[in-house]
Amino acid sequence: MTDQHRPPRLVAHTREVEAIDDLISYTSPSEPLAFLRRGDGIVGIGRPIAGYAPGRHVTMDAAPHADGWRWLCSAAEVDDDVHLPGTGLVAFGAFPFDARSERSAALMVPPLIVGRRDGRSWVTRIRNLDAVAPDEDPPFAPQSYGPHWSATLGPGELDPAGYQAAVRAGLDAIAAGEVAKVVLARDLVGTIPAGADLRRLIRALSTGYPDTWTFAVDGLIGASPETLVTVAGGTVTARVLAGTTARGADADEDAAASLALASSSKDLDEHRYAVRSVLDVLGPHTRSLRADREPFTLELPNLWHLATDVAGDLDDGASALDLVAGLHPTAAVAGTPTDAAIELIRRLEPFDRGRYAGPVGWVGANGDGEWAIALRCAQVGAPFLRSFSAYSDTIPVVAHAGAGIVAGSEPETELLETRVKFRPIVDALA
């Protein structure tokens, strides 16, 4: 066994390979690891050799995640001939929304990573030299997709009527001065067939929503439109989304919906809270920080968002995980003031969000990384996996969607917003 006071000796080798068309086909059908956008990104293969996830891997729970990652990388050897984001020693991660969640963090280093970016493809092989019995290297080869499947879904612990009641309680808290904004979610629960090829879910989301971050980490699978933070070569960028409306049925109705969103005082107020929370965190880490003066309307296949892009130059060596720790949770997924909003969420939501609305992404040994907010997603096999027999012919799945509540919000309108936000993951599951 290794000395518990020193990190394992990890060795990573990255080499360029011939062009790869379908990254998703290389990852595991049952335990996929992926972080993709517009077909580019990285996928992981094989049982993780370092990091931590519930009950399966080496834990570093006593250390903050950013410091724990630096510790894990401190003895690593990296041989990288490609030098693109996602090459070298990389970990995939997903973290819970609430620090009190029963669903713990996952930060996992797989033995094989396959990537593609800017027309170039590569393979990274990672070994743990301290492993007592190293596993055989997983094969670098695509696997045929399993048969199509569909999930059964229904209301969870907060049905439509209950959600509207929660929104009214949130509005009462806003009127009482407890919070200025709170983001309230509701849940859908169901099952998928045992043995289902989860890559089909990733593929459906990636194909239907190519401009989103499509991810799969420890059973959390989704397609998020919202970047939490990206760090690359000393620069930091983020995209803030807050304020939403459904797409119109035709071109004229769609244009009217976009214009109404851009001029809605309720949605603009909600958006300003979210932008301010990001600027307040990133400012101390940067020597220059730039943000759009006014939000723009971001077009997605099923809805419009108000969006603001933020960019800056880091001047203190902060890693992507350092910034993730500072940014999460943003006002876009929690509310304002943050601590009061989270306490209100705990009172009004009768479930544990798990990793919904938490950070999901990857981090490299040099601190670079890409992180999204886990939205439009489902957790496969959680949070009630223990209640299912190992011999069951189904696997549990839970999905969440939420809306930002501010003064002037209407419960029925917010319920409709959650239905629109559920569409990507529900359509993909069904």
Steps between C-alpha positions, in 0.01 A plus 500: 500500500614856439590745772171677577691828543634512145305494176495200270753514217295561187653494154309642202599466134307687228549424132322621187303242302307492176176697489219362717142567390292375795661544842195367683540155344830453686370539855325240716135413421420457871733752669576769244735792566466791258515877466423621149388800296434511126650151475832605653617418851617199696367161609642266763535123485563244773462487877646819654851455637505809724266757648181430690135408454246345739626174640725413208821700495772650715353789698641843569194631683708675768657734245326770297455379146744747342772426755431128474547510124828693534616238750403217264693663212808598701684172433360442150707469183334636188629434147272696265581539131168668411461791746129568451230553766417153635837337430743373765387398849126572530223423749126503435294650783146557627408665829174529694299819501474515879788429738249310717399267215513126559642472148874548529751649260669304222842581352631213292814432295437222245787292357414595141371829357408558137463857379438721201530877450558732205528213255760308703447176694703341776524222755631540856601193700538546875659252741525491877850371575403434863205275420535163673334312214468725196210426270567416140494801270151543359482463122509806279215404269142604434218274612177446311198667657249282680131495410278805540313526829260735676435608857179523697463834680246659729460767768743483788472640851393843371216466247371797296256612768763466769747698291260791461444495876878512551526798263231684699694429820812634329318818403389542863865474609597762239223733618621456859853606398653157567645475147496702178500190280470126552529221243251221566509162328265205464574136422400215272580140592490178307695201376702384202561139394790324668789466261395804296779650290525844664703628208174518305378764747825697461482471123138620484582806712820576309322475165189692603681774693848532344571846645464378859750322723406132477631311803503162673674462835419229756147451363422871464409552134378820339542789255556833672486836320677676787877525538600541863864580422773419249872548571751473215854635491446771760163622373162443661160511331144441615153526351219601732144390416199624693163597360316253276208474262372232264560518124210615286294273277594693183754765396287798600404352837862398561629853432234642730600257777866602470412872508270455799775321692758767418269773630354319803586688819439185705743293291756782476501533880548125536786513251679789672509308829668207322758715317591692813565179694747382232682835474538522878677163509721533193607860560757431777669231284546715189694807391232581244141381479261571214126441476228590252330826596160351419395135470433346161232244418647152454305275265469129586279246323225523763542838673658845521737602781634836606879456488809698597858403413777577749875481429815590691873445545599307811778652710516274807548151354149387592403163352167411345408317822591803712256707295235228504518502880457876508225526240272218607216545559433804282187709534383338174442165675458599866389861547599817682633530769648155445500364856143613566384363165653158571331486839169584332557230237560248779165597655293504183643212295407160653793319335876499479609658169810283494726622222227682309607867462848412631830531313590236240804492272870422489826635641856451378825470693591859407174633648326562168151360460146535371206495740128530439203518733320164499167597344265314260626180656408176675678294763492133405515263797447766769399619748308186595709227337531308825126429496538304175612139497817416314281255305235759407422541131486879534729782617367813673535843344416846635494832313454858620413836347465837668412865452619824656239663723509877552238759592238491226541130419179308433477137619334371184756672276788357702348151476482537123867606497599177678306300241698666221827433685408134554452447127860419396558225756143366493498476120839330503392251766172426327 
